Amino acid sequence: MVDWLGQRATAMGAVITASVWRGFPFWFVSILAALQSVPKELYEAAIVDGANSWQRFWNVTLPGIMPVIIVTTLLSSIWTANGFEHVWLLTAGGPSDATMVFPVLAYYGMQTQRIGEAAAVSVYMLPVLAILVIFATSLMMRREE
């Protein structure tokens, strides 16, 4: 039997798998709602034009759901980068700091009264997430033109 959360080599993979499993319903419901919002007339027009199923997917379905995929990816990335509870509940940053992510590191800094380090770790992700938001916004604006 493999101790997934107790071994340094497998702990991060187990935490990532649990995080993906936790976020799957959000992705599933979001993409399902986007698929239902694609107009049926576009599919009918593509069939009349002679498009096969693969061409209908690339030229009708994917462009129709791309804004939802971008927003869902952005939100999931922000939530994952700020995710404390799933790492803390599964491993508390261990074994031997194998799953030490920024929110857990900031928590340890607050608990050990190293406020400066905790604040630095907390602020470190702001530019990274800001760049991600700017990139997603530019993709959305480019798609609207």
Protein Blocks (a to p, Z undefined) as FASTA:
>chain_A
ZZfklpfklmmmmmmmmmmmmmmmmmmmmmmmmmmmpcfklmmmmmmnopafklmmmmmm
mmmmmmmmmmmmmmmmmmmmmpmklmmmmnnopaehllccfklmmmmmmmnopaklmmmm
mmmmmmmmmmmmmmmmmmmmmmmZZ
